[in-house]
């Protein structure tokens, strides 16, 4: 799958996945397939919120696992929405039961992906979130 080059400078994409191995594999895939992407990671839901508060105007997309220490992905999503974040929040979960997906969405996630994450699907989501039209629609 070939993606068109994206405009620079790209806003940040925050990534948090609970398992370090999955996070490293996902980061490696993103950096290899979208080298112009700026990615910053958080160790837990609380740090994700703090990073957002420091760089709110640069964030275009948040990827967050549901199971995180200190704050769940749903709690982090809800906090980001309360702080005024209007960009995409993509939840990632190993438990794709319809009740869990609905809960994640109620708490602020726009979309929920099941583990293992299909990288081509994730790349399409990122490209759409970083498209000029999506960026123009964000305040």
Secondary structure in CASP SS format (residue, H / E / C, confidence):
PFRMAT SS
TARGET T0000
AUTHOR 0000-0000-0000
METHOD secondary structure of the structure
MODEL  1
X C 1.00
X C 1.00
X C 1.00
X C 1.00
X C 1.00
X C 1.00
X C 1.00
X C 1.00
X C 1.00
X C 1.00
X C 1.00
X E 1.00
X E 1.00
X E 1.00
X E 1.00
X E 1.00
X C 1.00
X C 1.00
X C 1.00
X H 1.00
X H 1.00
X H 1.00
X H 1.00
X H 1.00
X H 1.00
X H 1.00
X H 1.00
X H 1.00
X H 1.00
X H 1.00
X H 1.00
X H 1.00
X H 1.00
X C 1.00
X C 1.00
X C 1.00
X C 1.00
X E 1.00
X E 1.00
X E 1.00
X E 1.00
X C 1.00
X C 1.00
X C 1.00
X H 1.00
X H 1.00
X H 1.00
X H 1.00
X H 1.00
X H 1.00
X H 1.00
X H 1.00
X H 1.00
X H 1.00
X C 1.00
X H 1.00
X H 1.00
X H 1.00
X E 1.00
X E 1.00
X E 1.00
X E 1.00
X E 1.00
X E 1.00
X E 1.00
X C 1.00
X C 1.00
X C 1.00
X C 1.00
X C 1.00
X C 1.00
X C 1.00
X H 1.00
X H 1.00
X H 1.00
X H 1.00
X H 1.00
X H 1.00
X H 1.00
X H 1.00
X H 1.00
X H 1.00
X C 1.00
X C 1.00
X C 1.00
X C 1.00
X C 1.00
X E 1.00
X E 1.00
X E 1.00
X E 1.00
X E 1.00
X E 1.00
X C 1.00
X C 1.00
X C 1.00
X C 1.00
X H 1.00
X H 1.00
X H 1.00
X H 1.00
X H 1.00
X H 1.00
X H 1.00
X H 1.00
X H 1.00
X C 1.00
X C 1.00
X C 1.00
X C 1.00
X E 1.00
X E 1.00
X E 1.00
X E 1.00
X C 1.00
X C 1.00
X C 1.00
X C 1.00
X H 1.00
X H 1.00
X H 1.00
X H 1.00
X H 1.00
X H 1.00
X H 1.00
X H 1.00
X H 1.00
X H 1.00
X H 1.00
X C 1.00
X C 1.00
X H 1.00
X H 1.00
X H 1.00
X H 1.00
X H 1.00
X H 1.00
X C 1.00
X C 1.00
END
